Structures are given as C-alpha cells and as structure tokens.
Amino acid sequence: MSEQPFAFQRKNYVLMMIGIAVVIVGFILMSGGGSEDPNEFSDAIFSFRRITLAPLLVMFGYGFIMYAILFKGKKESSDNPDQKSHDK
C-alpha cells in the first residue's frame, strides 16, 4: 500500500485557524446594537464598528482562509540527477 502525502501541511492548518478566528471576531463585533425596548430606535447599529470594521474583518478573514488553502510550502530540494544546473 503506498502512502499518499496529505493535501495540507501543518502551516496550512495554522493559517486556516487564524483566518477562522478573524472571521469569528468580525461576527462578534457585528453583533449587538439593539434596543432593549422594541418601540425605541437605537442609533448604535450604525456605529463604525458594526458598519465598517466588522465587515472588513470578515472579508479579510475569508481572504486569509483562501490564502491558507492555496499556500504551498517550500519544496525540499532533492539531489535529482535529471535536474542539472546550467550556470556555465
């Protein structure tokens, strides 16, 4: 039975976890701002944090997750005789 290498390396998983944490923080920042009395309107829902910062964090987090998925680690150099240097 031949062993196939994993699709992702440890660094990919670490980067994905960081991206997921950023997305979660963005959604937490987006929450709240409601009024305790349903008949009273609260302007807190239009704050910079909820309208601008939180959506940017969520988009950055998703972009970071895509980068983590596409990230390719450094290849280990092998002493393959078929690959000759043409530095002459």
Secondary structure, DSSP 8 states (H G I E B T S, - for coil): ------SS-HHHHHHHHHHHHHHHHHHHHHS----SSTTS--GGGGSHIIIIIHHHHHHHHHHHHHHHHH----------TTS-----
